[in-house]
Amino acid sequence: MLTKDVSEELKSVLEGLQAQGKEPTVALVKARMSTSVPMPALITTIKSWKSANRVPKVEVATQEEPTLDRVSQLEKQILELTARVATLEAKLTE
């Protein structure tokens, strides 16, 4: 499973809230994140930020390619391979 480090994004969101004079909450942080982060990770990060102005390393699972994209890639690959097989069969019968 592939993961993505979102620590820097969390840090910039928390610094932005601090610059605005707002107390970071799960709702405020979650609303400003472009990546979906699990609730327990947000809570741990906010606690760490409030106590030590530090963001722990947070990684989330990346989304796999949408199924439709994957299917179209596989269909294209099948067409290419079928054409190659036909070419090879034609060479064998010559």
C-alpha positions as CSV (number, residue, x, y, z in Angstrom):
1,M,0.0,0.0,0.0
2,L,1.3,3.4,-0.9
3,T,1.4,6.2,1.6
4,K,1.7,10.0,1.5
5,D,3.4,12.2,4.1
6,V,1.0,15.0,5.0
7,S,3.1,16.4,7.9
8,E,4.1,19.6,6.0
9,E,0.5,20.3,4.9
10,L,-0.7,19.9,8.5
11,K,2.1,22.2,9.8
12,S,1.2,24.9,7.3
13,V,-2.5,24.6,8.2
14,L,-1.7,24.8,11.9
15,E,0.6,27.8,11.4
16,G,-2.1,29.5,9.3
17,L,-4.6,29.1,12.1
18,Q,-2.1,30.4,14.6
19,A,-1.4,33.4,12.4
20,Q,-5.1,34.1,12.3
21,G,-5.3,33.9,16.1
22,K,-7.6,30.8,16.0
23,E,-7.4,27.8,18.3
24,P,-6.8,24.7,16.1
25,T,-9.7,22.3,16.3
26,V,-10.3,19.1,14.4
27,A,-13.1,20.7,12.4
28,L,-10.9,23.8,11.4
29,V,-7.9,21.6,10.5
30,K,-9.9,19.0,8.6
31,A,-11.7,21.8,6.6
32,R,-8.4,23.3,5.5
33,M,-6.7,20.0,4.5
34,S,-6.7,19.0,0.8
35,T,-5.9,15.4,1.8
36,S,-8.2,13.3,3.9
37,V,-6.6,12.5,7.3
38,P,-8.1,10.1,9.8
39,M,-9.6,11.6,12.9
40,P,-7.2,10.0,15.4
41,A,-4.2,11.3,13.5
42,L,-5.7,14.8,13.5
43,I,-6.4,14.7,17.3
44,T,-2.8,13.5,18.0
45,T,-1.4,16.2,15.8
46,I,-3.4,19.0,17.4
47,K,-2.5,17.8,20.9
48,S,1.2,17.7,19.9
49,W,0.9,21.2,18.3
50,K,-0.8,22.7,21.4
51,S,1.8,21.2,23.8
52,A,5.0,21.7,21.9
53,N,4.3,23.5,18.6
54,R,5.4,20.3,16.9
55,V,3.8,18.2,14.1
56,P,4.6,14.5,14.3
57,K,5.1,12.6,11.0
58,V,1.7,11.7,9.6
59,E,1.3,9.4,6.6
60,V,-2.0,8.4,5.0
61,A,-2.8,5.8,2.5
62,T,-2.9,7.1,-1.1
63,Q,-5.9,6.4,-3.2
64,E,-5.4,3.8,-6.0
65,E,-6.2,4.8,-9.5
66,P,-9.9,5.0,-10.2
67,T,-11.3,1.7,-11.5
68,L,-12.4,3.2,-14.8
69,D,-9.0,4.6,-15.6
70,R,-7.4,1.2,-14.8
71,V,-10.0,-0.7,-17.0
72,S,-9.3,1.6,-19.9
73,Q,-5.6,1.1,-19.5
74,L,-6.0,-2.6,-19.5
75,E,-8.3,-2.5,-22.5
76,K,-5.7,-0.5,-24.5
77,Q,-3.0,-3.0,-23.5
78,I,-5.2,-5.9,-24.6
79,L,-5.7,-4.3,-28.0
80,E,-1.9,-3.7,-28.4
81,L,-1.1,-7.3,-27.4
82,T,-3.7,-8.7,-29.7
83,A,-2.3,-6.7,-32.6
84,R,1.2,-8.1,-31.8
85,V,0.0,-11.6,-31.6
86,A,-1.8,-11.2,-35.0
87,T,1.5,-9.8,-36.5
88,L,3.5,-12.8,-35.1
89,E,0.9,-15.3,-36.4
90,A,1.1,-13.7,-39.9
91,K,4.9,-14.0,-39.9
92,L,4.6,-17.7,-38.9
93,T,2.3,-18.6,-41.7
94,E,4.4,-16.9,-44.4
